Amino acid sequence: MIDSAKAEAALEQNVEQATNRKVSSVDCPSDVEVKAGATFDCTVSYAGGEREVATLEIRNSDADVSVTNLQPERTGEHE
């Protein structure tokens, strides 16, 4: 399984560097299996209350991840 705490810490640092915004928290699922090429979503919360969803891709069997997408969280869309 992915180390969600490690992924959250890395994502927080990467997002803050990329956006120059203060991240208040990152929430990644803890049940993601390590499989190269698989993706999963984490929620990034900023100090002002805004939230975005980051899509991460698992690069290899060592569970190294890359951010492939960062977009505003969609709320209220239940289709």
RAUR-V78261 format. One line per field, one symbol per residue. psi: psi as a letter, one per 30 degrees, with the letter a starting at -180 (. if undefined). burial: I if it has 9 or more other C-alpha atoms within 8 Angstrom, else O. A space follows every 10 residues. Layout:
psi->???
burial->???
This chain:
psi->lkjeeeeeee eeeeeeeefh kkkelkjklg gkkjjkflll kkkkkleffk klkkkkkkea fggklkkfkj lkkkkgji.
burial->OIOIOOIIIO IIOOIIOOOO OOIOOIOIIO OOOIIIOOOI IIIIIIOOOO IIIIIIIIII IOIOIOIOOI OOOOOOOOO
